[in-house]
Amino acid sequence: MTYNRPVPFQTSTFNILIASPSDLSEERKAAREAIHEWNDLHAEAEGVMLMPLMWETHAMPGAGGRPQEIINKQLVAKSDLLIGLFWTKMGTNTGVAESGTVEEINEIIAAGKPAMLYFSTRPINPQTIDVNQMQRLKTFRDETYRNALAGTFASPSELRQTLVRDLTRRVRDMKKQLNPDKGSDVSSNAMAESDQNRQRAETRWKDFDKIFRTGNFRGLLTSRVEVYGEGIPDPPPKPAYVGVSIVPLNPLATRLDIQAIKQANPMELRPPGAGSWHVESFGRALVRHNATRTIYGEASPPTSVVELNEDGAIFAAFEMHLARKAKSGKRVFTFEGEERIVIQELGGYTQVLRQWNVTGPLEVRITLKGANDAYLTPIHGILWEASEFRPMTEDTIYLDVITLDGDFDGKDTAKTANIIKPSFQIVWLDAGLPRDPCFKTSGEFISNPSPYG
């Protein structure tokens, strides 16, 4: 039997110091997990390995100086980047700075190294508020916003997703500083253009995301999502939604001819999971949806919509109906089915774009809305230990951003599935499952799941 040995690859190592006061234990763990996740996704491609440093795991007992001074020598001095997190506290004044975290930030900046700062917007229990700590934090936060860029996060999972995204840009900046003479002005200009393209793609996604989360996306009423309160007898399961955004990273030389595509009527451009649909054009956009109309003229809103824009951006959304267990009352949905729909439609949408000469990489973003307090289950739940399931805790979940390279044509379903697997895998693990049920334990995509498991 012949075994294929893994091919080694060379990397540079950047030490990342995670700094925060004592009220962010979950967030510190999320930051560490984000760094490990970034390594899994990007280390080989970027040629960089990130090493998380935390005082809990890397500081050693010492004497001959202030406690913070010892930490500075052991951790801060050998760190290449700092991630600073704040919520309700500043920490204890060290005699040199407002707190140990602030002193670490000052030390990093003084050494000419970057610091990424994030402030939590998570709700605070009024009974636990330390007024003095909050006032000191407010002063520091206001000063930070005046003098530097800082981010926010509402939960540990959102922080993790944000860090995975932000670390990519920061690592690339650090690589350029590490090798300032490498490449040419052309490569620098190309990098700047790439950053601009990603910002443009993110802006297009944000426009869609705002409508998807809070309003009416071409008739699909995502605003109907609401959390049922206690005491309501036997409430029906609330709907939940999946949103998919596909945006070309390279601006099109010629905008798409929407009317020509409408006339061609490509089957691949269908509302997610829909068997039949209606086609409408709205100037610069082609929209397909599965809304129905009764013989009395009353319209039923769509549960699945796809929109193709003349700049090549595709936005799609579809409704997931959550079931409520009769005995336990738990809200559940077979998320495996939704993942398979995304895999199928993502491949089809890419094929349409390639047929109409949209070349270059595509940026894909996937959002879940309304899944909080629901249990994700595979189609064949009997194969799993249900006692380990955990309810989702976020109303809106953003999966990791996916980049499809210019050679990707969407025709190979298994290839599509493997590309998006890391993003969905995180959701399954958060739900308490040991792996993504769309794949075998060997990692092979299950294209035709057996009804018997």
BATITOR-268620 format. One record per residue (C-alpha): residue number from 0; residue in three letters; y, z, x. Coordinates in nm, 3 decimals, m for minus. Layout:
REM residues N
ATOM seq type      yy      zz      xx
ATOM NUM  ALA       Y       Z       X
...
This chain:
REM residues 453
ATOM seq type      yy      zz      xx
ATOM   0  MET   0.000   0.000   0.000
ATOM   1  THR   0.344  m0.092   0.134
ATOM   2  TYR   0.636   0.142   0.086
ATOM   3  ASN   0.994   0.021   0.099
ATOM   4  ARG   1.201   0.257   0.305
ATOM   5  PRO   1.555   0.322   0.186
ATOM   6  VAL   1.812   0.132   0.390
ATOM   7  PRO   2.048   0.374   0.568
ATOM   8  PHE   2.420   0.314   0.557
ATOM   9  GLN   2.701   0.452   0.770
ATOM  10  THR   2.975   0.665   0.616
ATOM  11  SER   3.280   0.866   0.708
ATOM  12  THR   3.287   1.222   0.574
ATOM  13  PHE   3.591   1.373   0.403
ATOM  14  ASN   3.596   1.747   0.333
ATOM  15  ILE   3.742   1.830  m0.009
ATOM  16  LEU   3.868   2.186  m0.060
ATOM  17  ILE   3.851   2.310  m0.421
ATOM  18  ALA   4.130   2.567  m0.465
ATOM  19  SER   4.210   2.771  m0.774
ATOM  20  PRO   4.277   3.124  m0.903
ATOM  21  SER   3.988   3.327  m1.043
ATOM  22  ASP   4.019   3.215  m1.409
ATOM  23  LEU   3.863   2.871  m1.359
ATOM  24  SER   3.498   2.928  m1.267
ATOM  25  GLU   3.369   2.654  m1.500
ATOM  26  GLU   3.631   2.410  m1.379
ATOM  27  ARG   3.547   2.480  m1.013
ATOM  28  LYS   3.186   2.394  m1.090
ATOM  29  ALA   3.298   2.078  m1.271
ATOM  30  ALA   3.507   1.975  m0.968
ATOM  31  ARG   3.210   2.021  m0.737
ATOM  32  GLU   2.990   1.817  m0.973
ATOM  33  ALA   3.256   1.544  m0.986
ATOM  34  ILE   3.247   1.514  m0.607
ATOM  35  HIS   2.868   1.485  m0.604
ATOM  36  GLU   2.885   1.231  m0.886
ATOM  37  TRP   3.143   1.028  m0.693
ATOM  38  ASN   2.906   1.020  m0.397
ATOM  39  ASP   2.624   0.891  m0.617
ATOM  40  LEU   2.842   0.615  m0.760
ATOM  41  HIS   3.067   0.512  m0.471
ATOM  42  ALA   2.955   0.649  m0.132
ATOM  43  GLU   2.761   0.339  m0.024
ATOM  44  ALA   3.021   0.089  m0.148
ATOM  45  GLU   3.318   0.279  m0.002
ATOM  46  GLY   3.145   0.391   0.317
ATOM  47  VAL   3.263   0.747   0.252
ATOM  48  MET   3.079   1.070   0.173
ATOM  49  LEU   3.276   1.356   0.016
ATOM  50  MET   3.184   1.716   0.100
ATOM  51  PRO   3.304   1.988  m0.144
ATOM  52  LEU   3.427   2.307   0.024
ATOM  53  MET   3.458   2.632  m0.175
ATOM  54  TRP   3.522   2.984  m0.053
ATOM  55  GLU   3.219   3.105  m0.250
ATOM  56  THR   2.983   2.890  m0.046
ATOM  57  HIS   3.160   2.815   0.282
ATOM  58  ALA   3.370   3.118   0.377
ATOM  59  MET   3.218   3.379   0.613
ATOM  60  PRO   3.311   3.743   0.666
ATOM  61  GLY   3.569   3.784   0.941
ATOM  62  ALA   3.820   4.023   1.095
ATOM  63  GLY   4.140   4.009   1.293
ATOM  64  GLY   4.377   3.874   1.033
ATOM  65  ARG   4.476   3.858   0.669
ATOM  66  PRO   4.190   3.759   0.433
ATOM  67  GLN   4.373   3.441   0.334
ATOM  68  GLU   4.449   3.364   0.698
ATOM  69  ILE   4.077   3.380   0.774
ATOM  70  ILE   4.002   3.141   0.485
ATOM  71  ASN   4.274   2.909   0.613
ATOM  72  LYS   4.108   2.892   0.953
ATOM  73  GLN   3.755   2.852   0.817
ATOM  74  LEU   3.818   2.608   0.529
ATOM  75  VAL   4.173   2.477   0.499
ATOM  76  ALA   4.202   2.369   0.863
ATOM  77  LYS   3.895   2.145   0.840
ATOM  78  SER   3.971   2.003   0.495
ATOM  79  ASP   4.093   1.645   0.453
ATOM  80  LEU   4.200   1.678   0.088
ATOM  81  LEU   4.267   1.962  m0.153
ATOM  82  ILE   4.199   1.973  m0.528
ATOM  83  GLY   4.413   2.248  m0.683
ATOM  84  LEU   4.341   2.379  m1.035
ATOM  85  PHE   4.549   2.611  m1.252
ATOM  86  TRP   4.523   2.754  m1.604
ATOM  87  THR   4.659   3.103  m1.687
ATOM  88  LYS   4.698   3.269  m1.347
ATOM  89  MET   4.870   3.225  m1.014
ATOM  90  GLY   4.670   3.487  m0.828
ATOM  91  THR   4.776   3.764  m0.590
ATOM  92  ASN   5.075   3.727  m0.359
ATOM  93  THR   4.949   3.699   0.000
ATOM  94  GLY   5.273   3.808   0.164
ATOM  95  VAL   5.320   3.450   0.279
ATOM  96  ALA   5.295   3.261  m0.049
ATOM  97  GLU   5.284   3.326  m0.424
ATOM  98  SER   4.903   3.330  m0.412
ATOM  99  GLY   4.606   3.233  m0.198
ATOM 100  THR   4.579   2.900  m0.381
ATOM 101  VAL   4.946   2.821  m0.323
ATOM 102  GLU   4.914   2.915   0.045
ATOM 103  GLU   4.621   2.677   0.079
ATOM 104  ILE   4.826   2.400  m0.082
ATOM 105  ASN   5.117   2.468   0.151
ATOM 106  GLU   4.888   2.464   0.454
ATOM 107  ILE   4.735   2.129   0.353
ATOM 108  ILE   5.072   1.967   0.288
ATOM 109  ALA   5.217   2.105   0.613
ATOM 110  ALA   4.929   1.939   0.798
ATOM 111  GLY   5.021   1.605   0.641
ATOM 112  LYS   4.712   1.597   0.420
ATOM 113  PRO   4.704   1.512   0.047
ATOM 114  ALA   4.673   1.759  m0.241
ATOM 115  MET   4.570   1.668  m0.598
ATOM 116  LEU   4.694   1.927  m0.851
ATOM 117  TYR   4.578   1.965  m1.211
ATOM 118  PHE   4.686   2.204  m1.486
ATOM 119  SER   4.456   2.303  m1.772
ATOM 120  THR   4.577   2.267  m2.131
ATOM 121  ARG   4.279   2.459  m2.268
ATOM 122  PRO   4.374   2.707  m2.546
ATOM 123  ILE   4.438   3.064  m2.428
ATOM 124  ASN   4.327   3.383  m2.602
ATOM 125  PRO   4.655   3.570  m2.663
ATOM 126  GLN   4.485   3.905  m2.598
ATOM 127  THR   4.400   3.806  m2.242
ATOM 128  ILE   4.744   3.675  m2.140
ATOM 129  ASP   4.909   3.839  m1.839
ATOM 130  VAL   5.279   3.775  m1.902
ATOM 131  ASN   5.374   3.814  m1.537
ATOM 132  GLN   5.104   3.573  m1.421
ATOM 133  MET   5.200   3.319  m1.687
ATOM 134  GLN   5.568   3.332  m1.593
ATOM 135  ARG   5.491   3.284  m1.224
ATOM 136  LEU   5.260   2.996  m1.311
ATOM 137  LYS   5.526   2.833  m1.530
ATOM 138  THR   5.779   2.850  m1.249
ATOM 139  PHE   5.530   2.695  m1.005
ATOM 140  ARG   5.425   2.427  m1.255
ATOM 141  ASP   5.784   2.326  m1.332
ATOM 142  GLU   5.861   2.302  m0.962
ATOM 143  THR   5.547   2.096  m0.903
ATOM 144  TYR   5.634   1.849  m1.180
ATOM 145  ARG   5.981   1.803  m1.030
ATOM 146  ASN   5.856   1.730  m0.680
ATOM 147  ALA   5.511   1.578  m0.714
ATOM 148  LEU   5.267   1.403  m0.944
ATOM 149  ALA   5.024   1.637  m1.121
ATOM 150  GLY   4.753   1.584  m1.380
ATOM 151  THR   4.625   1.778  m1.679
ATOM 152  PHE   4.286   1.835  m1.837
ATOM 153  ALA   4.169   1.997  m2.160
ATOM 154  SER   3.811   2.087  m2.067
ATOM 155  PRO   3.572   2.099  m1.769
ATOM 156  SER   3.409   1.771  m1.877
ATOM 157  GLU   3.746   1.594  m1.896
ATOM 158  LEU   3.835   1.731  m1.553
ATOM 159  ARG   3.513   1.595  m1.409
ATOM 160  GLN   3.574   1.249  m1.551
ATOM 161  THR   3.935   1.249  m1.434
ATOM 162  LEU   3.842   1.354  m1.081
ATOM 163  VAL   3.574   1.084  m1.044
ATOM 164  ARG   3.839   0.826  m1.133
ATOM 165  ASP   4.125   0.974  m0.927
ATOM 166  LEU   3.911   1.034  m0.619
ATOM 167  THR   3.843   0.662  m0.584
ATOM 168  ARG   4.213   0.580  m0.547
ATOM 169  ARG   4.273   0.876  m0.318
ATOM 170  VAL   3.976   0.792  m0.093
ATOM 171  ARG   4.099   0.436  m0.053
ATOM 172  ASP   4.442   0.563   0.050
ATOM 173  MET   4.282   0.798   0.302
ATOM 174  LYS   4.069   0.516   0.443
ATOM 175  LYS   4.381   0.306   0.502
ATOM 176  GLN   4.547   0.597   0.681
ATOM 177  LEU   4.233   0.654   0.887
ATOM 178  ASN   4.236   0.288   1.001
ATOM 179  PRO   4.601   0.180   0.980
ATOM 180  ASP   4.550  m0.118   1.210
ATOM 181  LYS   4.239  m0.246   1.039
ATOM 182  GLY   4.286  m0.563   0.837
ATOM 183  SER   4.616  m0.741   0.789
ATOM 184  ASP   4.920  m0.754   0.569
ATOM 185  VAL   4.720  m0.985   0.345
ATOM 186  SER   4.456  m0.715   0.287
ATOM 187  SER   4.728  m0.458   0.216
ATOM 188  ASN   4.888  m0.692  m0.034
ATOM 189  ALA   4.549  m0.754  m0.191
ATOM 190  MET   4.494  m0.378  m0.223
ATOM 191  ALA   4.834  m0.335  m0.385
ATOM 192  GLU   4.761  m0.620  m0.625
ATOM 193  SER   4.423  m0.465  m0.707
ATOM 194  ASP   4.589  m0.133  m0.790
ATOM 195  GLN   4.840  m0.310  m1.013
ATOM 196  ASN   4.560  m0.492  m1.195
ATOM 197  ARG   4.376  m0.166  m1.256
ATOM 198  GLN   4.692  m0.003  m1.387
ATOM 199  ARG   4.743  m0.298  m1.620
ATOM 200  ALA   4.383  m0.271  m1.743
ATOM 201  GLU   4.424   0.102  m1.797
ATOM 202  THR   4.742   0.043  m1.998
ATOM 203  ARG   4.560  m0.207  m2.222
ATOM 204  TRP   4.279   0.044  m2.275
ATOM 205  LYS   4.523   0.326  m2.355
ATOM 206  ASP   4.683   0.113  m2.628
ATOM 207  PHE   4.342   0.063  m2.786
ATOM 208  ASP   4.232   0.422  m2.730
ATOM 209  LYS   4.536   0.563  m2.910
ATOM 210  ILE   4.462   0.353  m3.218
ATOM 211  PHE   4.089   0.420  m3.198
ATOM 212  ARG   4.129   0.797  m3.178
ATOM 213  THR   4.409   0.851  m3.427
ATOM 214  GLY   4.444   0.560  m3.663
ATOM 215  ASN   4.309   0.246  m3.823
ATOM 216  PHE   4.149  m0.002  m3.584
ATOM 217  ARG   4.148  m0.328  m3.781
ATOM 218  GLY   4.035  m0.145  m4.094
ATOM 219  LEU   3.783   0.086  m3.928
ATOM 220  LEU   3.917   0.423  m4.036
ATOM 221  THR   3.855   0.645  m3.737
ATOM 222  SER   4.121   0.878  m3.876
ATOM 223  ARG   3.863   0.986  m4.138
ATOM 224  VAL   3.692   1.202  m3.877
ATOM 225  GLU   3.740   1.565  m3.967
ATOM 226  VAL   3.561   1.891  m3.892
ATOM 227  TYR   3.413   2.062  m4.192
ATOM 228  GLY   3.506   2.428  m4.219
ATOM 229  GLU   3.291   2.728  m4.294
ATOM 230  GLY   3.201   2.799  m4.654
ATOM 231  ILE   3.188   2.439  m4.772
ATOM 232  PRO   2.854   2.409  m4.954
ATOM 233  ASP   2.613   2.161  m4.804
ATOM 234  PRO   2.879   1.927  m4.656
ATOM 235  PRO   2.784   1.567  m4.587
ATOM 236  PRO   2.763   1.471  m4.220
ATOM 237  LYS   3.094   1.351  m4.083
ATOM 238  PRO   3.107   1.008  m3.923
ATOM 239  ALA   3.139   0.957  m3.552
ATOM 240  TYR   3.240   0.648  m3.359
ATOM 241  VAL   3.180   0.456  m3.037
ATOM 242  GLY   3.468   0.260  m2.885
ATOM 243  VAL   3.421  m0.006  m2.616
ATOM 244  SER   3.698  m0.167  m2.411
ATOM 245  ILE   3.645  m0.465  m2.180
ATOM 246  VAL   3.951  m0.581  m1.985
ATOM 247  PRO   3.961  m0.850  m1.711
ATOM 248  LEU   4.103  m0.701  m1.392
ATOM 249  ASN   4.249  m1.036  m1.283
ATOM 250  PRO   4.520  m1.178  m1.512
ATOM 251  LEU   4.416  m1.508  m1.671
ATOM 252  ALA   4.581  m1.822  m1.536
ATOM 253  THR   4.565  m1.968  m1.888
ATOM 254  ARG   4.544  m1.759  m2.202
ATOM 255  LEU   4.240  m1.804  m2.424
ATOM 256  ASP   4.262  m2.049  m2.714
ATOM 257  ILE   4.185  m1.812  m3.000
ATOM 258  GLN   4.158  m2.087  m3.262
ATOM 259  ALA   3.916  m2.289  m3.047
ATOM 260  ILE   3.693  m1.983  m3.000
ATOM 261  LYS   3.709  m1.913  m3.373
ATOM 262  GLN   3.595  m2.268  m3.443
ATOM 263  ALA   3.315  m2.244  m3.183
ATOM 264  ASN   3.200  m1.923  m3.356
ATOM 265  PRO   2.994  m1.777  m3.068
ATOM 266  MET   2.711  m1.560  m3.200
ATOM 267  GLU   2.745  m1.321  m2.905
ATOM 268  LEU   3.091  m1.216  m3.025
ATOM 269  ARG   2.975  m1.002  m3.314
ATOM 270  PRO   3.071  m0.658  m3.438
ATOM 271  PRO   2.846  m0.402  m3.264
ATOM 272  GLY   2.511  m0.374  m3.438
ATOM 273  ALA   2.622  m0.581  m3.739
ATOM 274  GLY   2.391  m0.832  m3.905
ATOM 275  SER   2.669  m1.021  m4.084
ATOM 276  TRP   3.046  m1.030  m4.055
ATOM 277  HIS   3.375  m1.185  m4.154
ATOM 278  VAL   3.604  m1.370  m3.914
ATOM 279  GLU   3.983  m1.345  m3.916
ATOM 280  SER   4.252  m1.445  m3.668
ATOM 281  PHE   4.573  m1.254  m3.619
ATOM 282  GLY   4.789  m1.475  m3.399
ATOM 283  ARG   4.683  m1.374  m3.050
ATOM 284  ALA   4.362  m1.198  m3.153
ATOM 285  LEU   4.032  m1.297  m3.312
ATOM 286  VAL   3.875  m1.019  m3.520
ATOM 287  ARG   3.525  m0.991  m3.661
ATOM 288  HIS   3.428  m0.707  m3.893
ATOM 289  ASN   3.158  m0.617  m4.145
ATOM 290  ALA   3.381  m0.507  m4.434
ATOM 291  THR   3.238  m0.585  m4.778
ATOM 292  ARG   3.400  m0.669  m5.108
ATOM 293  THR   3.242  m0.598  m5.447
ATOM 294  ILE   3.240  m0.836  m5.743
ATOM 295  TYR   3.523  m0.630  m5.887
ATOM 296  GLY   3.740  m0.705  m5.586
ATOM 297  GLU   3.724  m0.357  m5.438
ATOM 298  ALA   3.702  m0.358  m5.061
ATOM 299  SER   3.480  m0.131  m4.855
ATOM 300  PRO   3.625  m0.065  m4.509
ATOM 301  PRO   3.431  m0.197  m4.210
ATOM 302  THR   3.200   0.022  m4.008
ATOM 303  SER   3.196  m0.218  m3.712
ATOM 304  VAL   3.479  m0.426  m3.561
ATOM 305  VAL   3.528  m0.644  m3.254
ATOM 306  GLU   3.859  m0.791  m3.140
ATOM 307  LEU   3.905  m1.064  m2.877
ATOM 308  ASN   4.258  m1.106  m2.741
ATOM 309  GLU   4.410  m1.409  m2.574
ATOM 310  ASP   4.442  m1.216  m2.244
ATOM 311  GLY   4.061  m1.181  m2.240
ATOM 312  ALA   4.053  m0.815  m2.346
ATOM 313  ILE   3.780  m0.722  m2.593
ATOM 314  PHE   3.800  m0.404  m2.799
ATOM 315  ALA   3.510  m0.300  m3.022
ATOM 316  ALA   3.421   0.005  m3.227
ATOM 317  PHE   3.143   0.104  m3.463
ATOM 318  GLU   3.058   0.401  m3.678
ATOM 319  MET   2.765   0.635  m3.619
ATOM 320  HIS   2.635   0.825  m3.921
ATOM 321  LEU   2.524   1.171  m3.823
ATOM 322  ALA   2.236   1.328  m4.011
ATOM 323  ARG   2.221   1.691  m4.115
ATOM 324  LYS   1.889   1.870  m4.079
ATOM 325  ALA   1.779   2.013  m4.414
ATOM 326  LYS   1.645   2.341  m4.277
ATOM 327  SER   1.870   2.423  m3.982
ATOM 328  GLY   2.185   2.250  m4.103
ATOM 329  LYS   2.237   2.103  m3.755
ATOM 330  ARG   2.423   1.776  m3.717
ATOM 331  VAL   2.219   1.526  m3.514
ATOM 332  PHE   2.230   1.158  m3.428
ATOM 333  THR   1.994   0.935  m3.233
ATOM 334  PHE   2.231   0.846  m2.952
ATOM 335  GLU   1.964   0.629  m2.793
ATOM 336  GLY   2.026   0.370  m3.063
ATOM 337  GLU   2.399   0.366  m2.993
ATOM 338  GLU   2.338   0.322  m2.621
ATOM 339  ARG   2.113   0.024  m2.688
ATOM 340  ILE   2.378  m0.134  m2.911
ATOM 341  VAL   2.638  m0.099  m2.635
ATOM 342  ILE   2.399  m0.252  m2.380
ATOM 343  GLN   2.327  m0.550  m2.606
ATOM 344  GLU   2.684  m0.618  m2.714
ATOM 345  LEU   2.833  m0.565  m2.367
ATOM 346  GLY   2.606  m0.837  m2.233
ATOM 347  GLY   2.698  m1.068  m2.521
ATOM 348  TYR   3.073  m1.013  m2.489
ATOM 349  THR   3.056  m1.083  m2.116
ATOM 350  GLN   2.873  m1.408  m2.183
ATOM 351  VAL   3.152  m1.519  m2.419
ATOM 352  LEU   3.420  m1.441  m2.161
ATOM 353  ARG   3.232  m1.630  m1.888
ATOM 354  GLN   3.179  m1.930  m2.121
ATOM 355  TRP   3.554  m1.946  m2.173
ATOM 356  ASN   3.627  m1.931  m1.798
ATOM 357  VAL   3.724  m1.566  m1.767
ATOM 358  THR   3.624  m1.504  m1.407
ATOM 359  GLY   3.651  m1.204  m1.179
ATOM 360  PRO   3.566  m0.836  m1.239
ATOM 361  LEU   3.579  m0.669  m1.579
ATOM 362  GLU   3.669  m0.303  m1.640
ATOM 363  VAL   3.463  m0.135  m1.912
ATOM 364  ARG   3.544   0.194  m2.083
ATOM 365  ILE   3.330   0.364  m2.347
ATOM 366  THR   3.449   0.645  m2.574
ATOM 367  LEU   3.266   0.872  m2.820
ATOM 368  LYS   3.470   1.025  m3.101
ATOM 369  GLY   3.368   1.289  m3.353
ATOM 370  ALA   3.048   1.400  m3.179
ATOM 371  ASN   3.151   1.762  m3.129
ATOM 372  ASP   2.903   2.019  m3.259
ATOM 373  ALA   2.636   1.748  m3.289
ATOM 374  TYR   2.299   1.733  m3.116
ATOM 375  LEU   2.210   1.409  m2.938
ATOM 376  THR   1.847   1.313  m2.982
ATOM 377  PRO   1.631   1.022  m2.868
ATOM 378  ILE   1.460   0.800  m3.123
ATOM 379  HIS   1.130   0.974  m3.053
ATOM 380  GLY   1.240   1.336  m3.049
ATOM 381  ILE   0.882   1.465  m3.046
ATOM 382  LEU   0.864   1.370  m2.679
ATOM 383  TRP   1.129   1.625  m2.584
ATOM 384  GLU   1.158   2.001  m2.586
ATOM 385  ALA   1.406   2.048  m2.872
ATOM 386  SER   1.479   2.409  m2.773
ATOM 387  GLU   1.666   2.279  m2.469
ATOM 388  PHE   1.905   2.062  m2.670
ATOM 389  ARG   2.272   2.166  m2.658
ATOM 390  PRO   2.545   2.064  m2.904
ATOM 391  MET   2.826   1.848  m2.775
ATOM 392  THR   3.143   2.052  m2.730
ATOM 393  GLU   3.410   1.780  m2.712
ATOM 394  ASP   3.548   1.579  m3.004
ATOM 395  THR   3.636   1.287  m2.776
ATOM 396  ILE   3.414   1.204  m2.478
ATOM 397  TYR   3.517   0.945  m2.220
ATOM 398  LEU   3.230   0.798  m2.024
ATOM 399  ASP   3.289   0.704  m1.662
ATOM 400  VAL   3.474   0.378  m1.606
ATOM 401  ILE   3.244   0.085  m1.527
ATOM 402  THR   3.342  m0.220  m1.321
ATOM 403  LEU   3.142  m0.540  m1.371
ATOM 404  ASP   3.176  m0.770  m1.070
ATOM 405  GLY   3.265  m1.136  m1.096
ATOM 406  ASP   2.903  m1.246  m1.057
ATOM 407  PHE   2.790  m1.049  m1.363
ATOM 408  ASP   2.721  m1.288  m1.652
ATOM 409  GLY   2.565  m1.050  m1.907
ATOM 410  LYS   2.247  m1.254  m1.953
ATOM 411  ASP   2.006  m0.998  m1.802
ATOM 412  THR   1.973  m0.705  m2.043
ATOM 413  ALA   1.792  m0.483  m1.791
ATOM 414  LYS   2.068  m0.543  m1.535
ATOM 415  THR   2.333  m0.452  m1.793
ATOM 416  ALA   2.143  m0.136  m1.881
ATOM 417  ASN   2.116  m0.026  m1.518
ATOM 418  ILE   2.487  m0.084  m1.458
ATOM 419  ILE   2.595   0.143  m1.742
ATOM 420  LYS   2.311   0.394  m1.700
ATOM 421  PRO   2.505   0.642  m1.478
ATOM 422  SER   2.779   0.676  m1.742
ATOM 423  PHE   2.536   0.744  m2.028
ATOM 424  GLN   2.309   0.962  m1.813
ATOM 425  ILE   2.585   1.223  m1.781
ATOM 426  VAL   2.611   1.252  m2.160
ATOM 427  TRP   2.235   1.295  m2.199
ATOM 428  LEU   2.224   1.563  m1.931
ATOM 429  ASP   2.513   1.747  m2.094
ATOM 430  ALA   2.317   1.738  m2.421
ATOM 431  GLY   2.027   1.918  m2.253
ATOM 432  LEU   1.787   1.627  m2.203
ATOM 433  PRO   1.619   1.572  m1.867
ATOM 434  ARG   1.698   1.198  m1.850
ATOM 435  ASP   1.825   0.894  m2.037
ATOM 436  PRO   1.549   0.804  m2.291
ATOM 437  CYS   1.632   0.433  m2.261
ATOM 438  PHE   1.460   0.442  m1.921
ATOM 439  LYS   1.116   0.539  m1.799
ATOM 440  THR   1.076   0.824  m1.553
ATOM 441  SER   1.041   0.553  m1.287
ATOM 442  GLY   1.392   0.432  m1.377
ATOM 443  GLU   1.278   0.109  m1.543
ATOM 444  PHE   1.468   0.007  m1.858
ATOM 445  ILE   1.258   0.024  m2.176
ATOM 446  SER   1.347  m0.306  m2.341
ATOM 447  ASN   1.113  m0.268  m2.639
ATOM 448  PRO   1.052   0.099  m2.717
ATOM 449  SER   0.717   0.166  m2.880
ATOM 450  PRO   0.728   0.331  m3.223
ATOM 451  TYR   0.468   0.570  m3.085
ATOM 452  GLY   0.668   0.661  m2.769
